[in-house]
């Protein structure tokens, strides 16, 4: 969805903002026409604010049966109507070690335990980070 915004020298900020909003609304309309009538899942990862989600508010005229899955690091004290909050905790030490070893291809033995524990602490026991670093390690040790 690409809509050009043509700006002229001397445009005021309010005119620039209005042109950008028009382009966004046009893109939303085009997207709603494409997905209308389809059953789809829209996944928005690492959402920081309501405005990000609002881009996918296609209005009441949609006949699609679509759902949205949002991930965020921030707790929304006023979630949208009809939404459910699922709090995902950090991995514990055993879970993080197991995930790291699966992704890196390393064995959790006495030789690697201290290094792996240090890596996991730097990752903050965050699942995505542990997985990503494990894969980086695997790519570095494979010829």
N, C-alpha and C positions, 0 to 999 in steps of 0.2 A: 504494500500500500504506500504509494509514493505520490505525494501531492506537493507541488512546488509552491513556495511562498515568495512572491515577487515583492521586494521592498524597494522603495524609492528613496533617494537621498532626502533627508529632511523629514522623513516619516516620524511622527511622534510615537512614543512608547505605547500609547493606547491603541494606535492604528496597527502597530506591529503585533501587539498581543491579539487584537481582533482578527488579523489575517491568519495568525497561527491557530487560533481557536477554530476558525472556519475550515482550515486544512484538516485539523483533527476531526471535526464533525463530519467532513466529507469522507475521510478514511473510515470512520465508524460506520457510516451509511453503506459504503462499498463492502466492508467486511460483513455487515449484517445481511446484505443481499447474497453474499457468497455462501454463508452458513445457514441461511434461512431454510428451515425444514429438515435440517440434519440433526443427528444425535451425536454430540461431540463433547469432549472434555477439554477445557482450556486450563493450562497449568501456568501460573505466574509464580516464579521463584524469587525469593528475597524481596518481597514487597515491603516498602518502607512507609507508604502513606496511602490514604484513601484515594488520592488523585490517580495513582497508578491503576487501581481497580476500576475507577470511573471510566477509563478509556474503553472498558468492555461492557459498559451499560448501554445496551442497544435499544432500550425502550420497550414499551409494552406491545408493540406490533409484531414482535418476533414470534414465529411459530416453531422455532427450534427448541429441542429439549436438550439444552446444554447445561453443563455444570462447570463450576470453577474450583480448582484446587489452588490455594494460595499457601506459600510458605513465607515466613517472616521471622526475623530475630527479635522483633518487638512485640510486646503484648498489647493488643488492642483492647482498651477498656470498654469500648462501645462497638462490638462486632455488628456487622450488618444483620438485618432481620433474616432469619432462616439459615444462618450460618452456624457451624459447630466448631468449637475450638478443641484441638487435640494438642496437648503439651508434650513435646518429645524431649525427654531428659538427655543429659550427656551420657556417654557410655561409661560404665564402670571400668576399672583397670583390666579385668579379665576379658570383658567384651571388646575393649579397645585393642588389647594384645592379640586376641583371636582375629579380629578384622584386619589388623595390620599384617599379621603373618599370612593370612589368606591372600591379601592383595600384593604383598611383597615377594611371596614365595619363600620366605625365610622360616626356619624352625625356631620356636621359642625354647631355646636351650640355655644352659648356663653361660655360654660364650656370647650370646646375643641379648640376653635378658636386660642387662644394664643399659645398653645402647638403645634398645627398643623402648624401655621405660622412659628414658630421657627424651626420645622422639615424641612419645605419647604425651608427656607433660607439655612439651612445646606446642603440640597440636591442640591442647586444651580439652582433650577427649571428645572433640567434635567429630561425629561420624564422617561427614564429608571430607574434612581435613585429614583424618586418619587414613581414609581410603585413598585420597589423592596422593599423599606422601608415600603410602605403601606402594602405589603404582609407579611413582617416580623412582623409588629405590629399586623396584623390580627391573625397570628399564635401564638403570645404571649398572646393575650387576649382570645383566644378560649381555652376551657378546653381540 
